[in-house]
Amino acid sequence: MYNIVKIVKYSLLIILLVLYKFVVAVDELEKRTGIDFCSQLPDCIENELENSVDYKKWSFN
């Protein structure tokens, strides 16, 4: 059983590492799609959020 848990944890780590390669800022996503995702926010907040790429705070629990 221990080996299965170890394999699953290792597999999840690999998946997350691959996933992080595809992280882009909202600003980049807006450029690619033509959609303004945060248009209702004040510009000072919108600009800060859209330029941020802080995936280290993500949680998949």
PEHU-V382945 format. One record per pair of residues at least 6 apart in sequence whose ideal C-beta (glycine too) atoms are under 8 Angstrom apart, sorted by the first residue. I is the first residue (numbers start at 1). GAP is how many residues later the second one is. If there is no record, write none. Layout:
BEGIN
i: {I & I}
gap: {GAP & GAP}
END
This chain:
BEGIN
i: {16 & 20 & 23 & 23 & 24 & 25 & 25 & 25 & 25 & 26 & 26 & 26 & 26 & 26 & 26 & 27 & 27 & 29 & 29 & 30 & 30 & 30 & 37 & 38 & 38 & 38 & 38 & 39 & 41}
gap: {44 & 35 & 30 & 32 & 29 & 25 & 26 & 27 & 28 & 11 & 12 & 23 & 24 & 25 & 26 & 23 & 24 & 6 & 8 & 6 & 7 & 20 & 13 & 7 & 8 & 11 & 12 & 7 & 8}
END
